[in-house]
Structures are given as C-alpha cells and as structure tokens.
Amino acid sequence: MVPYTIDLLNDDGSIDETLVVVFEHDDAAIDHVGGIDHRHAIEVRQGDRHVALFPPLAGPPPFQPSRRG
C-alpha cells in the first residue's frame, strides 16, 4: 500500500484542499478520485510522481425536470 496525494484545485490552479489516501496501485487511486465531487481540477500524485490530472467540470449538471405522475 502506497500513499497518494490528491490536490483539489481552485479555479486559479492553487490548492484548495489536500487529501492523503493509501491505495495498492494507481488505478485504485484514479478510481477513487473519479467519485470525488469537486468543481475544479483534481491532481493525483504518488510521492514526486505525477499520476493523473482530472480537468475541471465543464459546467453545472444539466437540468433534470421532475416527473409528475
């Protein structure tokens, strides 16, 4: 198991929040980050090694009208 650093970035690219989590491999860390709800980019590192960069969300989620029956 290896520690990974997950940086949640602001809209200007500065770090908003840092999480340190432990996973067996890169794929597990990447899968975990895919489930994080964050408006801006997310960077994943393992030590000094860059693993992945998730781009910011393109915009708000599409409007979902409620269904009335």
N, C-alpha and C positions, 0 to 999 in steps of 0.2 A: 504494500500500500504506500502510495506516494502523495504528499500534499500538493494541491493545486491552488493557485491564487486566482480568484475571479474578481475582476475590477468592473464595477458598474459605473459607467462614464456619464458625465453631464453632457449637455448639448455642445459645449465648447471643447470636449475631449478630456477635460480634467476628471479626476477620480471622485466620484460621489460616495461610493461605499466599496469596501474590500471584504471579500469573504475568503476564508481559507478552509478548504474541504479536502478530504482524503479519498482517493479512488485507486483502483488497481491499474487502470490504464487510461490513455487519452480519450478513447471512445466513451467511457463511462462519464468522464468529466464533461465532455461535449453534450452528451445526452442530458445530463443534469442541467446544464445551462440553457438548453432548449426549453425547459419548463419554467424558467425564471421570467416573470412578467416585469419588464423594465423598458421604459420609453426610449432610452438612448442606447448607444453601442455597449457591448459587453466584451471584455478581453479576458482570455484564459491563458495562464502561464504556469509552467511547472519549473520552479527554480528560475534560472535566467532564460529558459527556452520558451519561445512564443508557441502556443498550441493552436489557438483559434481567435478570430475576431468576428463577433456577430454584429452586423450592421444595425443601425437604429431602425425602429419600426417606421414604416412609410407614412403612417398617419393613424388617426383613430380607427377603431374597428368599424366595419360597415354597420349601418343602422339596421337593426333587426326589428321589424314591426311585430307587435304582439298579435297572436292569433286569438281571435274571439270566436267562440263556437256557439 
